[in-house]
Structure formats: C-alpha cells, structure tokens
Amino acid sequence: MDVAEQKRIAGYAAVDRFVQKEMRCIGLGTGSTAFFAIERVGALIAQGWTLSAVVTSVQTEQLCRERNVPVVGLCEGPPIGVAIDGADEVAPDFALTKGGGGALFREKAVALAADKFVVVVDESKLVPRLGKFPLPVEVVPFTVRYVEREIQKICPKLGVRMRDGKPFVTDNGNYILDCAFGAIDDPRDLDTRLRAINGVVASGIFVGLTSHVLVGGPGGVREIERR
C-alpha cells in the first residue's frame, strides 16, 4: 500500500466514523490527506445526505464546490459537529505541527469552533516530539523583518516561504516564516511566545485541540490513543 492509499483510507475512515447523518455542518481541512475526506463527503451528499462545510482554504472551497458540497462561513451556519484535517506532525500527546499547506490560521479557527477535531495522517507523520518538520509561522507582511529578527533570538534557522521566486502569500494575505527549531520540548510555551510577537498571526503548533487521530498504514486504519 503506497502513501497515497494510506491517506485515502484514513480520510475515508474519518468521515465514515465521525460524520453523522444528523449533523448539518462539518469542518474540512486542507492538504493531501484532507482531500480524501472531502471526496468522501461529496459521495455522501451524492447519496442524499444534507451537509454543509466550513472550509479552511480557498483550495478546499474549490474542491467542495466541484463535489457539490455547500460551503458556509465560520459561525454563519449550524454548529460544526466535527472538523477533519491532516497534520505535518503528530506527537504522542496529540500536539500537532500544521501549516505545510499554508492554511494554519484558518485550520486553527475551524478546529477551535468544532465540537470534535479529528486528525488524519499516514504513518510517516507520527513523531516522538514535534520539531522535525520546520514550524510555519504566519506573519503580517509589514512586520516580517521585525518578526524574523525576534524569532532568530531563539531560532537562527528560518526564512520566508517562497513560491516561484516570490514570497508565498496565504489566503489571508500574509507571509509564512518556516522555522527550524529542532526538537520542541514544550509546544504550548513556544506557541505562546511566538504569538506574543507583534506581527505574528498564528503559529503552526496545535495543542489541546485534537480529540482523535486516525492513522492510515499498510495494515489499514488505526486510531491511536493520547499519551
């Protein structure tokens, strides 16, 4: 089973296990694993289910519209029964690194608003602690050099994310700094310190939000327990 198939079975399983017919609204994330959850929700709607989605990116909104999944704004529709999204890293205590796709601010907003936040990943995303994947930090462009200077005091290796020779711009009109902190011993403290810097919109550290993690692997889908 290749990695794409591991992602597919995890994304499908999250929808099948956690999306209930009486729900009227769910949250849908961004990225290669969340794509399969979107695909599965589209199949349910084709079967006659009544569902709307709060989406975490313009990309996800487009995917939903292609599959006839109605899109609503955050807190503009029914309560979000469950939000399903991927992650770049998952630690044993369910702390996450997110933002590889650049949607970290909206992903966190939807996760906070949902009754449950279910994370779907393949085996490669499980880590003993966060820090192997560079931490994305979303920054207001006007402040990017100041924020870069302040973060360099605790993380010398960082840089503005680029695309086609220009700074990558998020759906919110901001830049992203990718910060190579190495092993992160206290994710909650680091998140607090980063968000205290003027100009930082959000960090890719998610702590205390995840209710369930489904992992697709060669043997199928398993749900891991929080430690």
N, C-alpha and C positions, 0 to 999 in steps of 0.2 A: 504494500500500500504506500503510494507516494504521499508527499506532504500535502498536496492539493486535496487528495481524497481524505486525509486525516482532518483537514479543515472543514471539508464538506460535511462529514458525518457529525462533527462537533456542532456546526452551525444548525444543521437539521435537528439534531437531538435537543438543542436548547429550545427551539420553537416547539417541538413535539412535547417536551416535558413541562414547559413553563408557561406557554401561551394557552390560555383557556378561552373557551367559546364565549363566556360571559364578559370577558374583557372587551372594552371598547377602544382602548388606546394602549399602545406599547411604544417603547423607545428602540430605535435601530441605529447601530453604530456604524463606524467607517473602517474599511480595510478589507484585506483578502479573506479573512475568516468571517467577518460580519456579512460579507457579500452573500454567503450561503444561507444565513438566517433570513436575509431579505428575499432571496429566491424562494425559500420555503414559505414565508408569509404570503408571497404572491400566489403560491399554489393553493394555500388555504382560502384566500379571497376568491380565487377562481372556482373553488368548491362551494362558495356561497357564504363564507364567514364575513361578518361585519366587523372590520378592524380599521383603525386609523393609526398613523405613526408620527411620533415626534422624531425628527432626524437630526443627526449630528454634523452633517456637512452638505454642501451643495452636491457633491458626488453621490451621496446616499439618496438625496432627494430625487436626483435624476434616475437612479436605479429603481426607486419606488414607483415613480411615475411610469416607467417602462413596464412595470409589472402590475399596474393599476392599484397600487397601494395608496390610499388617500393620505395626504400629508397635512398635519396641523402644527401650529406654533406651540412653543413651550408654554404650558399652563393656559392654553386657549381652548382646549378640548377636555374630554373626560380625564380622570386621573390615569397616570401611567402605571399600569399593572405590573409590568416588568420591562426592563431595558436589557438588551442583549448586545454585547460588544466584544471585540477582541482585545488583546494586550500584547505589548512587546516583551514584557517580563512579568512573571507571577512568582512571588516569594511564598514560603510556607505559611506565613501569617495572612496571606491574601493581599499584601501590599503589592501594588502594580506600578510598572512603568508604562506609560502610554504616550502617544503623540508622534509615533513614527510616520503616520499619515498626515500629520499637521492639524488634526481636529481636536486637540486635547481640551481646549476651553469648552467647546460645546458638548463634548463627550462627558466632561465632569458635570456640567449643568444638568444634563439628562439623567445621569446616574444619581445625582442628588435628589432629583424630583421623583424618581421611580420608587415604587413600593419594594421591588427587588431589583438587584443588579447582577445579572448573570454574565460571566466571562467565558468566552470560548477560545480555545487555543489548541495548537498541536504540541507534542511532547517537548519540542525544542525551546518552548517559551518558559518552561519551569526552571527556576534558578534557586540556589540556596539562599541568596540575598540579592537585592537589587544592585545595579551598577555596571553590569557587563555591557548593557545597551546604553549608549550616550543619552543623558536625560534631556528631553526637549523642554525649553522654557519659552513661553510666548511673551513677546515684548512689543510695546508701542514703538513704532519706528523712530520717532523723535528722540526717544531716550536710549536707543540701542547701545550707543557707545558708553554712556554712563553705566548702564546695567552690565555691560560686558566688563567694564573696569571693576565694578563692585564684586561680580561673581569671580573674577580672576584672583581675588584675595583668598578664595577657598578652593578654586578650581582653575589652575593655569591653562588647561587644555579645553578650549571651547571655540566656537566660531559660528557665524551666521550661516544658517542653512541656505544653500544656493540651488537654483534651478535654471538651466540654460544660460548660465553666466550672470544671472541676476538674483537678488535675494528672493527666496521663496516667500510668498505672501499668503497668509491664512485667509479663510473665508471672512474673518473679522477685520481684514486689512492690516494685520500685524506681521512682524517678523518672528522667526524662531532661532534661538540660540541652542545648539546641541552641545551639551556639557559632559565631558568625560570625567566624572567624579571618581570612577573606580567603585570599589565596594562601599555601599551606603549602609552604615550601621544603624542609623536612626532616621528612617524615611520621613516620619512625621515632623521631626525637628528641622530637617533640611527643607522640607516644603514650606514650613512656617518662615524660616529665614529668607528663602528666596522670594516669597510673596510680600515680605516686608520691604523689599527694594522698590523704590518708586519707579514705575515703568513696567514692572512685571505684571502681566495679566493673569498668568496661571503657570504652574509647573506640571510636568507630566507624572508626578507622584500622586497616586490614588491610595489613600489609607482609610480603612474603616468603612468603605462603601460596598465592597463585594460580598454578596450573600452566597453565591455558588460559583464554582469553577468546573467546567466540563472540558476534558482533555481528549482529543482525538488521537489515537495511536494505532499501531499495526493490529492490536487485539480488539479494536473497537473504541467505544466512548466510555470513559470512566469519570466519575465525579470524585474530586479529591476533597479531603477534609482539611479544615483550617487548623493550623498548629499554633 
